[in-house]
Amino acid sequence: MMKKTTLLLTAALFASALCSQAGASERWTEKEAREWAAVNPWFCGFNYIPANAINYTAMWDRTSFSPEVMDRELALAEEVGLNCARVVMQYAVYAENPKHFIRALDKFLEICDKHHIKAMPIFFDDCAFGASTDPQTGIQPEPLEGWYAWAWSPSPGHTMVIDERTHPLLETYVKEVLTRFADDDRILAWDLYNEPTNGGLAFRSMPLLHKVVKWAREVEISQPVTIGVWSGDEELRRFSIDNSDIVSFHCYSDAAYTREMCRQLKAENRPVICTEWMNRPTGSTIASVLPVFAEEGVGCMLWGLVNGKTQTDLPWGHRPEHGEYTGPWQHDIFRGDFTPYDPSEIDLLKKYCK
């Protein structure tokens, strides 16, 4: 208990020092947001996790961080013309060894830059699909055949989200990462929290969501911040929009509903990016929805790139007892051998992205 108390006190003092050194920022004005959009391209990209990583802990962990895999896969994305990648950072890896995590993030950004891809790092993620709601560093489990993302690891994990006594540690993490990369033009934007209240947490996520916004505003950074609109709850939706420099949202629906969402959010008079889409079984397909984003001038980041250990070709909620899945892939555009799942999709992406 004494050790934990000392860690929390040290974290609070360090976060305070970072805040006083870095200054503070306010939400961008609509004019500032539009000026940012004017000097950037139309963003068309993907949510990224390496095919050899079963979760984001594996992506960043010192036992399995694989820059050579990332280099090959991001080269594939560059060939298609995709120009941005969204990725969850794992607090547990930072907590174990902050220097390793910062080096790993810097290396990932170096690889992105090599392939002309801007990154959108995410600090926190509530999603959980089966095995655990709290991450463990080190060697990760192997896939369980027939189970969608069974070993997915939230960040920082549900226990820390709920236990506000641990939040000073998270404040240190957020502020150190933001301060280190405050003026890094390899970063498109910072996504502060992926799908808060998901994974069964409900509104127990709200205290951390409010805090991460405050922490981010206490650091002077050059990139925009965003929180994706993803649920139908109006309070959460409004909070996410009102605390975003650029508006982002998730939509796995058909073309008509996607267009409606685009137009609703464009009414905020800020740049808009759909940071999660493409679910073939629900009608969110490249053939039908990509043209909508292009016509509406809304950026888009599909899920995902190369199919691998997360088994996101399966539908949400699929379990081994459901038997073999024979329907269309839910996510991913390339097989593990880098051949396209559907060559016509790649042709269409190249048409719009290049």
C-alpha positions in Angstrom: 0.0 0.0 0.0 2.9 2.4 0.8 4.5 1.7 -2.6 1.2 2.4 -4.4 0.6 5.6 -2.4 4.1 6.8 -3.3 3.6 6.0 -7.0 0.4 8.0 -7.0 1.9 11.0 -5.3 4.9 10.9 -7.6 2.6 10.7 -10.6 0.5 13.7 -9.4 3.6 15.8 -8.9 5.0 14.8 -12.3 1.8 15.6 -14.0 1.6 19.0 -12.3 5.2 19.8 -13.5 4.3 18.8 -17.0 1.3 21.1 -16.9 3.2 24.1 -15.6 6.0 23.6 -18.2 3.7 23.1 -21.2 1.1 25.8 -20.7 -2.5 25.2 -21.7 -4.7 25.2 -24.8 -8.4 25.8 -25.4 -10.8 24.2 -27.9 -10.1 25.4 -31.4 -12.5 27.9 -32.9 -14.5 26.9 -35.9 -12.2 29.1 -38.0 -9.0 27.4 -36.6 -10.5 24.0 -37.4 -11.4 25.0 -40.9 -7.9 26.4 -41.5 -6.4 23.1 -40.3 -8.6 21.3 -42.8 -7.6 23.6 -45.7 -3.9 22.7 -45.4 -4.6 18.9 -45.1 -5.7 16.4 -47.7 -8.9 14.4 -47.6 -8.1 11.7 -45.1 -8.9 8.1 -46.2 -7.3 5.5 -44.0 -7.8 2.6 -41.6 -7.7 1.4 -38.0 -4.5 -0.4 -37.6 -3.3 -3.4 -35.5 -0.5 -5.6 -36.9 -1.7 -9.0 -38.1 0.7 -10.7 -35.6 -0.8 -8.9 -32.6 -3.8 -10.3 -30.9 -4.4 -7.0 -29.1 -2.9 -3.6 -28.6 -0.9 -4.8 -25.6 0.9 -7.2 -28.0 1.4 -4.4 -30.5 3.4 -2.2 -28.1 4.8 -4.7 -25.6 8.6 -5.1 -25.5 8.2 -8.9 -26.0 6.3 -8.5 -29.3 6.8 -5.0 -30.7 7.4 -5.7 -34.4 8.5 -2.7 -36.5 9.4 -5.0 -39.4 5.8 -6.3 -39.6 4.5 -2.7 -39.4 6.8 -1.6 -42.2 5.6 -4.3 -44.5 1.9 -3.7 -43.7 2.1 0.1 -43.9 3.9 -0.3 -47.3 0.8 -2.2 -48.4 -1.5 0.6 -47.2 0.7 3.2 -49.0 0.4 1.2 -52.2 -3.4 1.5 -52.0 -3.2 5.2 -51.3 -4.4 5.2 -47.7 -3.0 8.2 -45.9 -3.9 7.8 -42.2 -3.9 5.2 -39.5 -5.7 5.1 -36.1 -4.3 3.1 -33.3 -4.9 2.5 -29.6 -2.0 3.1 -27.3 -1.8 0.7 -24.3 -1.3 2.4 -20.9 -0.2 -0.9 -19.3 2.9 -1.0 -21.5 3.7 2.6 -20.7 3.3 1.9 -17.0 5.7 -1.0 -17.1 8.4 0.9 -18.9 7.6 4.5 -20.0 10.9 4.9 -22.0 10.2 1.7 -24.0 6.7 2.9 -24.8 7.8 6.3 -25.9 10.5 4.8 -28.1 8.0 2.3 -29.6 5.5 5.1 -30.4 8.2 7.2 -32.0 9.3 4.2 -34.1 5.7 3.6 -35.2 5.4 7.2 -36.2 8.7 6.9 -38.1 7.3 4.0 -40.1 4.1 5.8 -40.7 6.0 8.8 -42.0 8.1 6.7 -44.3 4.9 5.5 -46.0 3.2 9.0 -46.1 0.7 8.0 -43.4 -0.5 10.3 -40.6 -1.3 8.7 -37.3 -4.2 9.2 -34.9 -3.2 7.7 -31.5 -5.9 6.9 -29.0 -5.2 7.2 -25.3 -8.1 5.1 -23.8 -10.4 2.3 -25.0 -13.2 0.7 -23.1 -14.0 -2.1 -25.7 -13.8 -5.7 -24.5 -14.8 -8.8 -26.3 -14.2 -11.8 -24.1 -11.1 -12.9 -22.3 -10.3 -10.0 -19.9 -11.2 -6.4 -19.1 -7.8 -5.6 -17.7 -4.5 -5.8 -19.7 -1.5 -7.8 -18.7 1.9 -7.1 -20.2 4.2 -9.8 -21.5 3.5 -12.7 -23.9 -0.2 -12.6 -24.9 -2.6 -15.5 -25.5 -3.0 -17.1 -28.9 -6.3 -16.8 -30.8 -9.2 -18.9 -29.9 -10.6 -20.1 -33.2 -14.1 -18.8 -33.9 -14.1 -16.0 -31.4 -14.0 -12.4 -32.6 -11.2 -10.5 -30.8 -11.4 -12.7 -27.8 -8.2 -11.4 -26.2 -8.8 -7.7 -26.9 -7.3 -5.6 -24.1 -8.9 -2.3 -23.1 -6.7 0.6 -22.1 -6.1 1.2 -19.3 -8.5 -1.5 -18.3 -11.8 -1.4 -16.6 -10.5 -1.6 -13.0 -8.4 1.6 -13.4 -11.3 3.4 -15.3 -13.5 2.8 -12.3 -11.0 3.3 -9.5 -10.4 7.1 -9.5 -7.6 6.7 -7.0 -5.4 5.5 -9.9 -6.2 8.4 -12.2 -3.1 10.5 -11.3 -1.1 7.7 -12.9 -3.2 8.1 -16.1 -2.7 11.9 -16.0 1.0 11.5 -16.0 0.8 9.1 -19.0 -1.4 11.5 -21.0 0.6 14.6 -20.3 4.0 12.9 -20.9 2.9 11.5 -24.3 1.3 14.8 -25.3 4.3 16.9 -24.2 6.8 14.6 -26.0 4.9 14.7 -29.3 3.3 18.2 -28.9 4.5 19.6 -32.2 5.0 16.3 -34.2 3.5 16.7 -37.7 3.4 12.9 -38.1 0.3 13.0 -35.9 -3.0 13.8 -37.6 -4.9 14.2 -34.3 -5.2 12.8 -30.8 -8.3 10.6 -30.1 -8.7 11.0 -26.4 -11.1 8.0 -25.7 -12.4 5.3 -27.9 -16.0 4.4 -27.2 -16.3 5.5 -23.6 -19.0 3.6 -21.7 -18.6 0.5 -24.0 -17.6 -3.0 -22.7 -20.3 -3.0 -20.0 -18.8 0.1 -18.1 -21.8 2.3 -18.9 -21.4 5.7 -17.3 -18.7 4.6 -14.9 -16.4 5.8 -17.7 -17.6 9.4 -17.5 -15.2 10.7 -14.7 -12.1 9.5 -16.7 -13.6 11.0 -19.9 -14.0 14.4 -18.3 -10.5 14.2 -16.8 -8.7 13.3 -20.1 -10.3 16.3 -21.8 -9.0 18.5 -19.0 -5.5 17.0 -19.0 -5.2 17.3 -22.8 -6.2 21.0 -22.6 -3.6 21.6 -20.0 -0.8 20.8 -22.5 0.0 23.1 -25.4 -0.1 21.0 -28.5 -0.3 21.8 -32.2 -2.6 18.9 -33.3 -6.4 18.7 -32.8 -8.0 16.5 -30.3 -11.2 14.5 -30.8 -13.6 12.1 -29.2 -15.6 9.9 -31.5 -19.4 10.0 -31.4 -20.4 6.4 -31.3 -23.5 5.9 -29.1 -27.1 7.1 -29.2 -26.8 8.7 -25.8 -27.4 12.4 -26.3 -25.3 13.5 -23.2 -22.3 11.5 -24.3 -22.8 12.6 -27.9 -22.9 16.3 -27.0 -20.0 16.1 -24.6 -17.9 14.4 -27.3 -18.7 17.0 -29.9 -18.3 20.0 -27.6 -14.8 18.9 -26.5 -13.5 18.0 -30.0 -11.4 20.4 -32.2 -12.4 18.3 -35.2 -15.6 16.1 -35.1 -15.3 12.4 -35.4 -17.8 9.5 -35.3 -18.2 5.8 -35.8 -20.8 4.4 -38.3 -21.2 0.8 -39.4 -24.5 1.3 -41.2 -25.5 1.5 -44.8 -24.9 4.4 -47.2 -28.2 6.3 -46.5 -27.7 6.4 -42.7 -24.0 7.2 -43.1 -24.9 10.2 -45.3 -27.4 11.3 -42.7 -24.7 11.1 -40.0 -22.2 13.0 -42.1 -24.7 15.9 -42.7 -25.8 16.1 -39.1 -22.2 16.4 -37.9 -21.1 18.8 -40.7 -23.7 21.2 -39.2 -21.2 21.7 -36.4 -19.1 23.7 -38.9 -15.9 21.8 -38.2 -14.0 19.2 -40.2 -15.5 15.7 -39.8 -13.9 12.3 -40.0 -15.6 8.9 -39.6 -12.9 7.1 -37.6 -14.6 3.7 -37.7 -16.6 2.2 -40.5 -16.8 -0.9 -42.9 -19.0 -3.8 -41.7 -19.9 -5.8 -44.8 -22.7 -7.8 -43.3 -24.5 -4.6 -42.1 -24.2 -2.9 -45.5 -21.3 -0.6 -44.6 -19.3 -1.6 -47.7 -16.5 0.1 -49.6 -18.6 0.0 -52.8 -21.6 1.8 -51.3 -20.2 4.0 -48.5 -16.8 5.2 -49.7 -18.4 7.4 -52.4 -20.6 8.9 -49.7 -17.6 10.1 -47.7 -15.9 11.5 -50.8 -19.1 13.3 -51.9 -19.7 14.8 -48.4 -16.0 15.8 -48.0 -15.9 13.7 -44.8 -12.7 11.8 -43.9 -12.9 8.1 -43.2 -10.9 5.3 -41.6 -12.2 1.8 -42.2 -11.6 -1.3 -40.0 -9.0 -2.7 -40.7 -6.0 -3.5 -42.9 -4.5 -7.1 -42.7 -6.5 -9.9 -41.2 -4.7 -11.7 -38.4 -4.8 -12.8 -34.8 -7.7 -10.5 -33.8 -10.0 -12.6 -36.2 -12.0 -9.5 -37.1 -13.2 -11.2 -40.3 -15.8 -12.8 -37.9 -18.8 -10.8 -36.9 -19.1 -9.1 -33.5 -20.1 -11.7 -30.8 -19.2 -14.7 -32.8 -18.2 -17.7 -30.6 -16.8 -21.2 -31.4 -20.1 -22.8 -30.4 -21.8 -20.9 -33.3 -20.0 -23.1 -35.7 -18.1 -22.1 -38.8 -18.8 -18.6 -40.1 -19.4 -18.6 -43.9 -20.7 -15.1 -44.5 -18.8 -12.1 -45.8 -15.9 -10.8 -43.8 -17.0 -8.2 -41.3 -13.7 -6.2 -41.4 -10.2 -6.1 -43.0 -9.3 -5.7 -46.7 -6.2 -8.0 -47.0 -5.7 -11.6 -46.1 -2.6 -12.6 -44.1 -0.7 -13.3 -47.3 -1.3 -9.7 -48.5 -3.8 -10.8 -51.2 -7.0 -8.7 -51.3 -10.1 -10.1 -49.7 -12.0 -8.5 -52.6 -9.8 -7.0 -55.4 -12.7 -4.7 -56.5 -12.5 -3.0 -53.1 -8.8 -2.3 -53.6 -9.4 -0.9 -57.0 -12.1 1.5 -55.7 -9.9 2.6 -52.8 -7.1 3.4 -55.2 -9.5 5.3 -57.4 -10.6 7.6 -54.5 -7.4 7.8 -52.6 -4.7 8.3 -55.3 
